[in-house]
Amino acid sequence: MTPTDFLGATGHRPWPVPNRPWIGVQIWHDLLFAHWPVSAQVLRPLVPSQLPLDTYDGQCWVGIVPFHMSGVRARGIPPVPGLSAFPELNVRTYVALEDKPGVYFFSLDAGNLPAVWGARAFFHLPYFYARMRVAVREDEINYSSGRLLTPAELKANYRPVSPVQLRSPGTLDHWLTERYCLYTVWREHVYRCDIHHPQWPLQDAAAEIERNTMARAAGITLPHSEPLLHFSQRQEVLIWPLQRL
């Protein structure tokens, strides 16, 4: 699939794609959404005050999202060997501004140092370099990540356990995943980065999480309850430049 194949498919989006040129493309593989409910009282001091927290039935959620990428490139430039494929691991919650629900990242770990530098410089996102390993054996993914100089670690095995299903608007599964922008605050200014992709082809998932200190590194204590788990094998994504609001 090329970017033009899905750029015109927008019926699932909550708002139109930007009328500006996109600047980058990525392919996300073997992604796990692991979500826990966390109270707004816990998250409010950790999220910039300019960003209103988004809730589902009054509840905030924190997601830990491991995956690996390929085909990472800027528009008009072919993928560069050694720079276009690497693992990434996100810790996120959900905010909404100007009627556009999006993602706020507490951290983004990547196993590629130039990518970490570039994302920090051009997107003002809290990227960190980590030693990461992803092994795919049939339907099971063995994932490990350890951030350098900081005790932020994830070791997990996960797999899909149901057929692919497009989740319906209004459901929690849809609310957690169908997000088409991210927000960041840099030098007291709020920025939005729009993205576009087909609707998530989600599967229910199972996981054995051996170690997880990713949320703790962001100052968040996760509840002891089991996380809500979803899996997606592949997603192609277009990225727009930051827009100051």
C-alpha positions in Angstrom: 0.0 0.0 0.0 1.3 3.5 -0.8 0.3 6.7 1.0 -2.1 7.7 -1.7 -3.9 4.4 -1.4 -5.3 5.3 2.0 -5.0 9.1 2.1 -8.5 9.4 0.5 -10.1 6.9 2.9 -11.3 9.3 5.6 -14.8 8.2 6.5 -13.6 6.7 9.8 -12.0 9.9 10.9 -13.5 12.4 13.4 -12.3 15.4 11.3 -10.8 15.8 7.8 -7.2 15.3 7.0 -5.2 18.5 7.1 -5.1 20.6 3.9 -1.3 20.9 4.3 1.2 18.4 2.8 2.2 15.5 5.0 5.9 15.1 5.7 6.6 11.6 6.8 5.4 8.0 6.6 5.9 5.0 9.0 4.7 1.4 9.1 3.9 0.1 12.6 4.2 -3.7 13.3 3.0 -6.0 16.1 1.6 -3.3 18.3 0.2 -4.0 21.7 -2.2 -1.5 23.4 -2.0 -2.2 27.2 -4.4 0.1 29.1 -5.0 0.7 32.8 -7.6 3.1 34.4 -5.9 5.9 36.3 -7.7 8.7 38.1 -7.7 12.3 36.9 -6.4 13.3 40.3 -3.2 11.3 39.6 -2.7 12.5 36.1 -3.6 16.1 36.3 -0.3 17.3 37.9 1.7 15.2 35.3 0.0 16.6 32.2 0.6 20.3 31.2 -2.3 22.5 32.4 -2.9 23.8 28.9 -4.2 20.3 27.9 -7.6 19.2 29.2 -7.7 15.6 30.2 -10.0 13.4 28.0 -12.1 10.8 29.8 -14.4 7.9 29.0 -17.3 7.7 31.4 -15.4 10.0 33.7 -12.3 7.7 33.7 -8.8 8.5 32.5 -6.6 5.8 31.0 -2.9 5.3 30.7 -1.5 3.2 27.8 1.8 1.4 27.4 2.3 0.6 23.7 5.2 -1.5 22.4 5.7 -2.0 18.7 8.4 -1.9 16.0 8.5 0.3 12.9 9.8 -0.1 9.3 9.7 2.1 6.3 10.3 5.3 8.3 11.1 8.1 5.9 10.5 11.7 5.0 8.3 12.5 2.1 10.1 12.2 -1.2 13.1 10.4 0.3 13.5 6.6 0.3 14.0 4.7 3.6 17.6 5.0 4.8 19.2 1.6 5.9 19.9 1.6 9.6 17.5 4.5 10.2 14.2 3.4 8.9 13.4 0.4 11.1 13.6 0.2 14.9 11.5 -0.6 18.0 9.5 2.0 19.9 7.7 2.0 23.2 5.2 4.7 24.3 3.6 5.7 27.6 0.6 7.8 26.9 -2.7 9.2 28.1 -5.5 11.1 26.4 -6.3 14.8 26.1 -8.7 16.9 23.9 -8.3 20.4 22.7 -10.5 22.4 20.2 -12.8 19.4 19.9 -9.9 17.2 18.6 -9.2 14.3 20.9 -5.5 13.2 20.8 -2.6 11.6 22.6 -0.3 13.0 25.2 3.0 11.2 25.6 4.8 10.9 29.0 7.6 9.1 27.2 8.6 7.5 23.9 11.6 5.1 24.0 13.3 4.1 20.7 16.1 1.8 19.8 17.6 4.3 17.3 19.6 7.2 18.6 19.3 9.5 15.5 15.5 9.0 15.6 15.5 10.0 19.3 17.5 13.1 18.5 15.4 14.1 15.5 12.0 13.6 17.3 13.2 15.7 20.3 14.6 18.5 18.0 11.7 18.7 15.5 8.7 17.4 17.3 9.5 18.4 20.9 8.6 15.0 22.2 10.1 13.3 25.3 12.0 10.6 23.4 14.6 8.4 25.1 17.2 6.0 23.8 16.8 2.4 25.0 18.3 -1.0 24.4 15.4 -2.9 22.8 14.8 -6.3 21.4 11.8 -7.7 19.5 11.5 -11.3 18.5 8.5 -12.6 16.5 7.8 -16.3 16.7 4.6 -17.2 14.7 1.9 -15.2 16.5 3.9 -14.4 19.7 6.0 -11.3 20.2 8.8 -11.3 22.8 9.6 -7.7 23.6 12.2 -6.2 25.9 13.3 -2.6 26.5 15.6 -1.0 29.0 16.1 2.8 29.0 19.7 3.9 29.5 20.5 5.8 32.7 16.9 5.6 33.9 15.0 2.7 35.5 12.4 2.4 32.8 12.0 -1.2 31.6 9.5 -3.5 29.9 9.7 -7.2 29.4 6.7 -8.9 28.0 5.3 -11.7 25.7 2.1 -10.9 23.9 -0.1 -12.3 21.2 -3.5 -11.9 19.5 -6.3 -14.2 20.7 -9.3 -13.2 18.5 -10.0 -12.4 14.8 -9.5 -8.8 13.5 -12.5 -6.6 14.3 -13.1 -2.9 13.6 -14.4 -1.5 16.8 -17.5 0.6 16.8 -17.6 4.4 17.7 -18.7 4.9 21.2 -17.0 1.8 22.6 -14.0 2.0 24.9 -11.9 0.1 22.5 -12.6 2.7 19.8 -12.1 5.6 22.1 -8.7 4.4 23.3 -7.2 3.7 19.8 -8.8 5.9 17.2 -6.8 9.1 17.8 -5.5 11.2 14.9 -3.2 13.7 16.5 -0.8 14.2 19.4 -0.2 17.2 21.6 2.9 18.5 23.1 3.9 21.6 25.1 7.2 23.3 24.4 8.3 26.6 26.0 4.7 27.1 27.3 3.2 26.8 23.8 0.8 24.0 22.7 1.5 22.1 19.5 -0.6 19.6 17.6 0.8 17.0 15.2 -1.8 15.4 12.9 -1.6 11.8 11.7 -3.6 9.7 9.4 -4.1 5.9 9.0 -6.8 3.4 8.2 -9.1 2.4 11.1 -7.3 0.2 13.5 -7.6 -3.6 12.6 -7.8 -4.6 16.3 -7.6 -8.1 17.9 -8.1 -8.9 21.5 -4.7 -9.9 23.1 -3.1 -11.8 25.9 0.2 -10.9 27.5 2.6 -12.1 30.2 4.3 -8.9 31.5 7.4 -10.0 33.4 8.5 -6.5 34.3 7.0 -3.1 33.7 8.4 0.1 35.2 7.5 2.4 32.3 4.7 4.2 34.0 6.5 4.5 37.3 9.3 6.3 35.5 6.7 8.9 34.6 5.5 9.2 38.2 2.4 7.0 37.7 1.5 4.1 39.8 -0.7 1.7 37.8 -3.5 -0.2 39.5 -3.0 -3.9 40.3 -5.9 -4.9 38.0 -5.2 -6.7 34.7 -4.8 -4.3 31.7 -7.2 -4.1 28.8 -5.2 -5.6 25.9 -5.5 -5.1 22.1 -3.2 -6.2 19.3 -2.7 -4.9 15.7 -0.3 -6.6 13.3 0.3 -3.7 10.9 -0.7 -0.1 10.5 0.6 2.5 7.9 0.7 6.1 9.1 1.1 9.5 7.6 2.5 12.4 9.7 2.1 16.1 9.4 4.4 18.8 10.8 3.8 20.3 14.2 1.2 23.1 14.3 1.4 25.8 17.0 -2.1 26.4 18.5 
